[in-house]
Amino acid sequence: MRKFLLSTIIGLFALAVAPARADTLTFNFTSDHCTGGCSVGAANMGTITVTDVSAGVVSVHVALATGFGFVSTGAGAGASFFFRLIGNPQITYSGITTGWTIPNVVPVNKQNAGTYAGDGLSGEYEYALACDPPGPPTGCDNGGSAPKASPLDFTVTATGLTAASFNDTGGASGSPFAADVISSNGRTGLIDASLSTNPAVPEPTSIVLLGGVLVFTVRAIRRKRSV
């Protein structure tokens, strides 16, 4: 009986503390492809947070570091933000930040996986957004003039889409995201983002389960003492 009780408690505890499936992924802009360098010594030039909203619906939040802005220098085939998705689905955008548009839009607000240039490599990225029309206050001019400040927010919907779908490293650069930017030093070009390593955070269900393990343990001990 004692061995059975101990094994049961250990098993329940292991289930309770096991990392839950992540519903949020964070990507950092750490790869600098600007001519002469845009990073100004900064290890992280911005962050992309990708969060599961519901089945097939994912929100994206892009925040550039201080001193950076979105531009359209031609390095990205007229677009300024690029990403890839595992499986290359047709996607539907919603909630896009004012001043951003969908290149090659398929009515209504849809985009198919395409061949958007990035890092000078044709077809590097599959999806893109453009900060149009050019010029202040809503868009970014060519050549780095009138940069558009972050953040950029939007939501993407597709069958089977999850936050993990955005971690597609199959492109030539191995990076799932890129942005055409200008830095505080006046240099322009593309920066790439890759997945950041985040510690697993227990979800509420894990906490509840852990509480149940403790209650079970206390009751089992009381029963044993009363026998």
C-alpha positions as CSV (number, residue, x, y, z in Angstrom):
1,M,0.0,0.0,0.0
2,R,2.8,2.4,0.9
3,K,4.6,1.8,-2.4
4,F,1.4,2.2,-4.4
5,L,0.6,5.5,-2.6
6,L,4.1,6.8,-3.1
7,S,4.1,5.9,-6.8
8,T,0.7,7.6,-7.3
9,I,1.9,10.8,-5.6
10,I,5.1,10.9,-7.7
11,G,3.1,10.4,-10.9
12,L,0.6,13.1,-10.1
13,F,3.3,15.5,-9.1
14,A,5.2,14.9,-12.4
15,L,2.1,15.7,-14.4
16,A,1.5,18.9,-12.4
17,V,5.0,20.3,-12.9
18,A,5.5,19.2,-16.5
19,P,5.8,22.3,-18.8
20,A,2.5,23.2,-20.4
21,R,2.4,23.7,-24.2
22,A,3.6,27.3,-24.9
23,D,0.9,29.6,-26.3
24,T,3.3,32.5,-26.7
25,L,6.6,32.7,-28.6
26,T,9.1,35.5,-28.5
27,F,11.5,36.3,-31.4
28,N,14.4,38.8,-31.1
29,F,15.9,40.9,-33.9
30,T,19.6,40.0,-33.4
31,S,20.9,39.5,-37.0
32,D,22.0,42.8,-38.7
33,H,22.2,43.0,-42.5
34,C,22.3,46.7,-42.8
35,T,25.1,48.2,-44.9
36,G,27.7,49.3,-42.3
37,G,25.5,48.0,-39.5
38,C,22.3,49.2,-37.8
39,S,22.7,47.6,-34.4
40,V,24.9,50.4,-32.8
41,G,26.2,47.7,-30.5
42,A,22.8,46.6,-29.3
43,A,22.4,42.9,-28.9
44,N,18.6,43.1,-29.5
45,M,17.2,45.4,-32.1
46,G,13.5,44.6,-31.3
47,T,11.1,41.9,-30.3
48,I,8.2,40.0,-32.0
49,T,5.7,38.4,-29.7
50,V,3.4,35.7,-31.3
51,T,0.4,34.6,-29.2
52,D,-2.3,31.9,-29.8
53,V,-5.7,33.6,-29.5
54,S,-7.9,30.7,-30.4
55,A,-8.0,27.8,-32.8
56,G,-6.3,29.0,-36.0
57,V,-6.0,32.6,-34.8
58,V,-2.6,34.1,-33.8
59,S,-1.8,37.7,-32.8
60,V,1.5,39.3,-33.7
61,H,3.1,42.3,-31.9
62,V,6.3,43.8,-33.3
63,A,8.3,46.4,-31.2
64,L,11.5,47.8,-32.5
65,A,14.2,49.0,-30.1
66,T,14.6,52.7,-29.3
67,G,16.2,54.5,-32.2
68,F,14.8,52.1,-34.9
69,G,12.0,52.7,-37.4
70,F,10.4,50.9,-40.3
71,V,11.3,52.1,-43.8
72,S,11.0,51.0,-47.4
73,T,14.5,51.0,-49.0
74,G,13.8,48.5,-51.7
75,A,15.6,45.8,-49.9
76,G,12.3,44.0,-49.3
77,A,10.6,44.4,-52.7
78,G,8.5,47.4,-51.5
79,A,7.4,45.8,-48.2
80,S,8.9,46.5,-44.8
81,F,8.0,43.5,-42.6
82,F,8.4,39.9,-43.6
83,F,7.7,36.4,-42.1
84,R,7.4,32.8,-43.0
85,L,4.8,30.1,-41.9
86,I,5.2,26.4,-41.8
87,G,2.9,24.8,-44.3
88,N,2.5,28.0,-46.4
89,P,-1.2,28.5,-45.8
90,Q,-3.4,31.2,-47.3
91,I,-3.8,33.7,-44.4
92,T,-6.4,36.3,-43.5
93,Y,-5.2,39.5,-41.7
94,S,-7.2,41.6,-39.2
95,G,-6.5,44.4,-36.8
96,I,-3.6,45.7,-38.7
97,T,-2.0,48.9,-37.3
98,T,-3.1,52.0,-39.2
99,G,-0.8,52.9,-42.1
100,W,0.1,49.3,-43.0
101,T,-1.2,47.5,-46.0
102,I,-1.2,43.9,-47.5
103,P,0.9,43.5,-50.7
104,N,-0.7,41.2,-53.3
105,V,-3.9,41.2,-51.3
106,V,-6.5,38.6,-52.1
107,P,-10.0,40.0,-51.2
108,V,-10.8,40.3,-48.5
109,N,-7.6,40.9,-46.5
110,K,-6.1,37.6,-47.5
111,Q,-2.5,36.8,-48.7
112,N,-1.1,33.7,-50.3
113,A,2.4,32.5,-49.7
114,G,4.6,34.3,-52.2
115,T,8.2,35.0,-53.0
116,Y,9.1,38.2,-51.2
117,A,12.7,39.3,-51.4
118,G,14.7,39.5,-48.2
119,D,18.4,39.9,-47.4
120,G,18.8,40.2,-51.2
121,L,17.5,36.7,-51.7
122,S,14.5,36.3,-54.0
123,G,11.8,34.2,-52.3
124,E,13.4,34.4,-48.9
125,Y,10.1,35.3,-47.1
126,E,6.6,34.1,-47.9
127,Y,4.4,36.8,-46.4
128,A,4.8,40.6,-46.0
129,L,3.3,43.9,-44.9
130,A,4.0,47.3,-46.3
131,C,3.9,50.7,-44.5
132,D,1.9,52.5,-47.2
133,P,1.1,55.0,-48.5
134,P,4.6,56.5,-48.4
135,G,5.3,59.7,-46.4
136,P,4.2,60.9,-43.0
137,P,2.1,60.5,-41.0
138,T,0.8,57.1,-42.1
139,G,3.6,55.5,-44.1
140,C,7.4,55.4,-44.6
141,D,9.1,57.1,-47.6
142,N,11.6,55.4,-49.8
143,G,15.2,55.5,-49.0
144,G,14.8,55.8,-45.2
145,S,13.0,59.2,-45.1
146,A,10.0,59.5,-42.8
147,P,10.4,56.2,-41.0
148,K,7.4,54.7,-39.3
149,A,7.6,54.0,-35.6
150,S,6.7,50.7,-34.0
151,P,4.7,48.9,-32.8
152,L,3.2,47.0,-35.6
153,D,0.2,44.8,-34.5
154,F,-1.9,42.4,-36.5
155,T,-3.8,39.1,-36.3
156,V,-3.5,36.2,-38.7
157,T,-6.1,33.5,-39.2
158,A,-5.6,30.2,-41.1
159,T,-6.7,26.6,-40.7
160,G,-4.5,24.8,-38.1
161,L,-2.4,28.0,-37.5
162,T,-0.6,28.2,-34.1
163,A,2.2,30.4,-32.6
164,A,4.6,27.6,-33.4
165,S,3.7,27.9,-37.1
166,F,5.7,31.2,-37.2
167,N,9.0,29.4,-36.2
168,D,9.8,28.5,-39.8
169,T,13.5,28.5,-40.3
170,G,13.5,26.9,-43.7
171,G,14.5,30.1,-45.6
172,A,18.0,30.8,-46.9
173,S,18.7,33.0,-43.9
174,G,17.3,30.5,-41.4
175,S,15.3,33.4,-39.8
176,P,11.5,33.3,-39.7
177,F,11.1,37.2,-39.6
178,A,12.8,40.2,-41.1
179,A,12.2,44.0,-41.1
180,D,13.4,46.8,-43.3
181,V,14.6,49.5,-40.8
182,I,16.6,52.6,-40.3
183,S,18.7,53.0,-37.2
184,S,19.6,56.1,-35.1
185,N,22.9,56.1,-36.9
186,G,21.1,56.7,-40.2
187,R,21.9,53.3,-41.8
188,T,19.2,51.3,-43.4
189,G,18.6,47.7,-44.4
190,L,17.2,44.4,-43.2
191,I,17.4,42.9,-39.7
192,D,16.4,39.3,-39.0
193,A,14.7,37.7,-35.9
194,S,15.0,34.3,-34.5
195,L,13.3,32.4,-31.6
196,S,14.3,33.5,-28.1
197,T,14.7,30.8,-25.4
198,N,12.0,31.3,-22.9
199,P,11.6,29.4,-19.6
200,A,8.4,27.3,-19.4
201,V,5.8,29.1,-17.4
202,P,3.2,26.9,-15.6
203,E,-0.3,27.5,-16.9
204,P,-3.3,27.8,-14.5
205,T,-4.3,24.2,-15.2
206,S,-0.8,23.0,-14.0
207,I,-1.2,25.0,-10.8
208,V,-4.7,23.6,-10.1
209,L,-3.3,20.1,-10.7
210,L,-0.5,20.7,-8.3
211,G,-3.0,21.8,-5.7
212,G,-4.9,18.6,-6.3
213,V,-1.8,16.5,-5.7
214,L,-1.2,18.2,-2.3
215,V,-4.9,17.6,-1.2
216,F,-4.6,14.0,-2.3
217,T,-1.5,13.5,-0.3
218,V,-2.9,15.0,2.9
219,R,-6.1,12.9,2.6
220,A,-4.1,9.7,2.0
221,I,-1.9,10.3,5.0
222,R,-5.0,10.9,7.2
223,R,-6.6,7.7,6.0
224,K,-3.5,5.7,6.7
225,R,-3.3,7.1,10.2
226,S,-6.9,6.3,11.0
227,V,-6.6,2.7,9.9
